[in-house]
């Protein structure tokens, strides 16, 4: 008598075991894993997976960018993906894409939902602002050693995909609300007093622009936008000024990450990325940089818009 023996399936395992396996896999593979089956998609965007990663200390720092294309109604989220074990090279002198796999990979929409927070770090605490499409005034906080989030005092207005930066123990939050919200378009949270205070109005021209990023340089806040000029806020003076346009710079695993674009032969734009290791030489206060790798990570239509960037590590 012949009878077919049913082969055991990975999906027949309890969710707890599958979560434990997924938590040990680099998040570089999550976009592709989300396409395997519905069960994977559900687990990959679950809070239980985040808890599992924190329990076994496998949470990673990842860099995301949000881009808007002319042929799509909604922005698309991408993550910087580096093929494990790849030998990284500097392609600046060759001015061409390498044959390796270092690129911005689009995050499928179900997984995009699990990029929930814009994170800023203040001492031993991590603060998170919602990055989902629905406006929210909520802010969350957790200690580095904790797993679960706690509610922090609410912002004065609801925001969607706001930008933030930490300076002198305070969290500065801008944008993400109605552009005609002149009173509370920007606000600052004092960690010591646990209170919010409105920033001066930068003016309608800047309020209606799209913020790419906020940098701190020489005790001033440089707000990078998609306009021809950036704006600079001086916290001591409480005043706004016009700033000089610059490449986008980010902290990435203790190193400096720089993004810029360049028109290619087909009139599209190549987005370049470079990672620079910084060090102080002996006997000098000067900071030296060494380009570890640089490459084209994505080719996009020339009319694309850089919406914002996000580093996640929850």
N, C-alpha and C positions, 0 to 999 in steps of 0.2 A: 504494500500500500504506500503510494507516494503522497507525501504531504509537504507543502512548501512551508519552510520555517521562516516566520516573519523576523526580519532583521531589526535589531533595536535601533531606534532613531535618537539622535542627539536631542531632538525636541521632546522626547518622551521623559527626559529628566525633569525634576522639579525646578521651578524658576529660580530658587535659591542657588542651586548648583550652576545653572546657566549664567546667572549674574556673577557668581564667583569667577567663572571662566572669563567672561567678558571684561571684568574689572582688571584682569591681568594682561589684557591685550592693549597695545598702544592705541590711543584715540586717533592716530593717523589712519587707522583702518576702519573706523566707525562709519564714515560715509558709504564705503563699499559694503560693509556688513549690513547696513540698513536696507540694502536692496535684496538681501537673501530671502527674507520671509517676513511676514507680518509680526511674528513673535519677536524677532530680533528688533524690528522697528519700534515696537512697544517698549521693550526692555531698555533699548539704547537711549530713550528719551525719558526714562523713569527716574524719580528721585532715589529709588532704591539702589540704582547703579552708582549714583554719586556717593551714597552712604557706604556701599561696598568698597569703592575706591579709597575712601578716606580711612576705612577700617584697616585695609592692608597697605595703606600709604603708597598707592600707585597713581594718585592724581597728578596730572601733568600741566605745564603751562603751554597754552596754544595761542597763536596769533590769528585773528580773523579780520577781514575787511568786508565792508558792505558797499556794493557797487550798483549803480542804476544805469540800465541800458535803454537806448531809445526805442527798441522794439518790444520791451516788456513793461507791463503796467506796474509791477512791484519790484523793489530792489532785490538783489541776489547776494547771499552771504557766501564768502569763500574763506578757506582756511589754508595757511601755509603748510604744505606737505613736503617733507624731505624723505626720500626713500631710505629706509634703514640700511646702514652699512655703505652708503654711497660716499665716494671720494669727492668732496666738494672742491670746486675750482673757481678762480677769478676770471670771468669772461669779459671784463671791461675792456681790456686791450684788443680783444678779438671783435668786440661789439656784435656778438651773435649769441644765440641760445646754445647751451651745451647739450650733449647727447644724454645727460643724466636726468633723473626725475626729481627736480626741485621746482615746484610750481604752486600756484594758487588753485586749489581744487574746490569746485562748487559744492556746497553742503546741500543735500536733498532737503526739500521743504519740511518733511516730518522731523528730520534731525535738527534742522535750523531752530525749531521751537525750543530745543534744549540748549540754546546759547542765551541764557536768561539774564545775565548780569554784566553790567559795566563795573569792574572791580577797581577799587583804590585801597591802598594799604597805608594805615596809620599806626606806627609802632607795631604792637603784637595783634592788632585788630584789622580785619578785612571788611570793608563796607561794599555793599552791592546795590546798584540801581537797576531797575528793570529795563531790559532791552527788547521787550516784546512790543507788538504793534499797538496794543491798547494802552492809552495813557494811564499812568499810576503815580501817586504821590508817595508811595511806599519806599522806604530805604531799610535795608537789612544789614546786620552786623554779626560777625562771629569771631571768636578768638582763634588764632592759628591752631591751637590744640583741640578745639571743639569740632564736632561734626555738624550740629544743627544750627540753623540761622535763628537770630532773634530780631524782633522788630526794633528799629531805631526811630527817633522822632520823624514824623512825616515832613516832606517838603511842603512849601506853601501852595504850590500848584502841581497838578498832575502833568507828568511828562512821559513822552515816548521816545526812546533812543536818545536820551540826553547825553551830553559830554561832561566829563568831570576831571578834576586834577586836585592834588593835595599840595598845599603850600603853607608853611609855618603852623602845622597842626590844625589846619582848617581845610574843609572840602568845598571847592568851588564848583558849582553845577550851572551849566548854561544850555539854553535851547531845549528842544523837545516839546515845546508848548506852542500855543498860537503866537504867530509873529507880532501881532498887535498887542501882546501882553507886555506892555512897556514897563510896568512896575516890578514884576517878578520874573522877567525873562531870564535873569541870572540871579542866583542867590548863593550864600555861603553858610556852611554849617560849622559852628564852633564846637570842637570835640570836648573841650573842658566844660562849657556851660550847657552843652547839648541843645543849642538853640539855632534857629535859622534867621538870617537877615538878608534883605534884598540888596542886590548890587545896583549901582547907578545904571540908568538906561544908556546903552551904547549908541542909540539912534536907530531909526527905521531902516536905513540902508543895510546895516549889519544884521539887525534882527531878522530880516527877510532872506539872509544868505544861509547857506548850509555849512555847518561846522564840521570840519574834518578831524580836528584834534586840538588839544590845548597843551602847550609846552610852558615850562617854567625856566626862565633864563634871566640871570642878574636881577632876581627878586621882582620880576614882572611876569605877567601871564600873557603868552603869545597865542592868540586864538586863530588857528589856521582855518581858512574857509575856501570855498570854490570860486570866490571872486578874485579879481586881479590883485587886490590888496588884502592883507591880513590886519587884524586889530590887536592892540596891545593894551592891557589893563594894568594900572599901577595900584596895588592894594594900599600902599602908604598914602598916596595922594587921592585915591578914590576917583581916578580919571581915566578916560579912554583916549587912545591916540591911534594913528595909522601906522602899521608896521610894514616891514619889507618881506616879500614873498620868499619862502625857503622850502627845501625838500622836507618831506614828512619824516620825522625821526621818532623811534620808539625804543623802549627798554624791552629786551628780549633775552630772558635767561641770564641776566647780568651783563649782557652785551648791548651794543647799539645796532638797531635795525633801521635802515633807510630805504624809503620807497620813492620812486620818481617814474615819470613816463616820458616816452620819446617816440616821435612819429617815425614809422618804418616806411619801406619802399612802396607799400600798397596803400599808404595814407591811413592805415590803422595806427593804433598806438601800442607799443610794447611797454608793459609795466616791469621795471627793473627792481630788483631787491638786492641789498648788500648787507651783510652782517659783519660788524667790526668789533674786535676785541680791544678793550681799552686797558692801559696800564700806566702807572707812574714810574718813571725811571729813577734810579737811585740818585739822591742828592739834588733832585729837581722837583718843582711843583707842577711842571708841565705834564699834561696828559697826552700820551702817544696812542695812536690807533693803528691796528693792523687788520687789513681787509682779509677776513677768513674765506669768504666766498661772495661772489656777485654773479647774478644771472637774470635772464628774462624769465619771469614766472607766469606771465599771462599776456596774451594779445587781445586787445579789446577795440571796439569801434571808437573812432576819434572823438565822438560826441558823448562818450560815457561820463558819468558823474561819480566822483568818489564821495560816498555818503558819510561813512565814519569807519573807525577801526575799533577793535576790541581785543583785549588780552584776557583769557579765561584760565582759571586754575582752581575752581571750586571743587 
